[in-house]
């Protein structure tokens, strides 16, 4: 499992709901050395209330662990923040793949992720979000449970215990 597989599964999830979704192809390594980098991984066009949705995804493999925000490049933050300033939804999708056990993702609002100033998401916070059903399983590809409003209802803008966000 690699991040490209996560992106494929996310776009497939969107398309299973008759939503237009597009994964920006990864350039080969020779192009990466000489060209500008991709600003994000993909986008989708949902019916209201979601509308346009832009995302960068990151994958944590093999065991549940903290997520280092340093894995998100500055140009990715800037691109998604600009999209959000223009009135669109922009997020970081954090996927988790534990072989033969689990496969799921969470959606974090780009403003929330940027406000952390590089501070990692702790394992205990990710577990607490799972306990509050802020994740959706991709394990058995039971995509009938997904609905586009989930992206609005469960977009993470705070961690459990933080009274300034949407969890309370």
FENZI-V945230 format. One record per run of one state. SS is the DSSP state (@ for helix, = for strand, . for the rest). FROM is the first residue (numbers start at 0). TO is the last residue. Records with the same first field share a line. If there is no record, write none. Layout:
SS->FROM-TO / FROM-TO
This chain:
.->0-1 / 16-18 / 23-27 / 34-40 / 45-50 / 61-65 / 67-67 / 71-72 / 85-87 / 98-100 / 115-119 / 121-121 / 131-134 / 137-141 / 145-147 / 153-154 / 156-167
@->2-15 / 28-33 / 68-70 / 73-84 / 109-114 / 122-130 / 142-144 / 148-152
=->19-22 / 41-44 / 51-60 / 66-66 / 88-97 / 101-108 / 120-120 / 135-136 / 155-155
